[in-house]
Amino acid sequence: MSVRNFLKETTETDDNFKRIVESMSGAEIAKTMNISRQAVSNTLKRAMAKMHKGFKKVDDTWNDFETAVAMSQGFSDLISDEVELKKFFKLFPPDLRKKIEADAKKYISKK
């Protein structure tokens, strides 16, 4: 069963997502759903890329870093410290993460 199908099968998607994110590692999710850890990772990275694209539509003047910051603020109930914030940014696909990091350096150098 894919992550996508798991989430579609329930009417309580938000509660299930929060339960998975808060209490299960990628390996635990994979085992529960009988899929590979890589499949879990790939699904999360695709979801983060889609979310990033959607957030950029909110304000098309935002660079990739500002968009990622806005996304992290949307998950503020799950991101409680710097460690969790670093984990959040690692969920982005590598190519997008590099763009975010490059924009962050430009953003910091402006200040």
DAFENRA-V713633 format. One record per pair of residues at least 4 apart in sequence whose C-alpha atoms are under 8 Angstrom apart, sorted by the first residue. I is the first residue (numbers start at 1). J is the second residue. D is the distance in whole Angstrom. If there is no record, write none. Layout:
I;J;D  I;J;D
This chain:
1;5;6  1;6;7  1;33;6  1;34;7  1;35;7  2;6;6  2;33;7  2;35;7  3;7;6  3;33;8  3;40;7  3;43;7  4;8;6  5;9;6  6;10;7  7;13;6  7;16;8  7;17;8  8;13;7  12;16;6  13;17;6  14;18;6  15;19;6  16;20;6  17;21;6  18;22;6  19;23;6  19;24;8  20;24;5  20;25;8  20;29;7  21;25;8  22;78;7  24;28;6  24;29;6  25;29;6  26;30;6  26;37;6  26;40;6  26;41;7  27;31;6  27;36;8  27;37;5  28;32;6  29;33;6  29;37;8  29;40;7  30;34;6  30;35;5  30;36;5  30;37;5  30;39;8  30;40;6  31;35;6  31;36;7  35;39;6  35;40;7  36;40;7  37;41;6  38;42;6  39;43;6  40;44;6  41;45;6  41;91;8  42;46;6  43;47;6  44;48;6  44;91;7  44;92;8  45;49;6  45;91;6  45;92;5  45;93;5  46;50;6  46;93;7  47;51;6  48;52;6  48;91;7  48;92;6  48;93;8  49;53;6  49;92;6  49;93;7  49;96;7  50;54;6  51;55;6  51;71;8  52;56;6  52;67;7  52;68;7  52;71;7  53;57;7  54;58;7  55;59;7  55;67;6  55;70;8  55;71;7  56;60;6  56;62;7  56;63;8  56;64;8  56;67;6  62;66;5  62;67;6  63;67;6  63;103;7  64;68;6  64;96;8  64;99;6  64;100;5  64;103;6  65;69;6  65;99;8  65;100;4  65;101;7  65;103;5  65;104;5  66;70;6  67;71;6  68;72;6  68;89;8  68;100;7  69;73;6  70;74;6  71;75;7  72;76;6  72;79;7  72;85;7  72;88;7  75;79;6  76;80;7  78;84;8  79;84;5  79;85;6  79;88;8  80;84;6  80;85;8  81;85;6  82;86;6  83;87;6  84;88;6  85;89;6  86;90;6  87;91;7  88;92;8  89;97;7  90;97;7  92;96;6  92;97;6  93;97;6  94;98;6  95;99;7  96;100;6  97;101;6  98;102;6  99;103;6  100;104;6  101;105;6  102;106;6  103;107;6  104;108;6  105;109;6  106;110;6  107;111;7
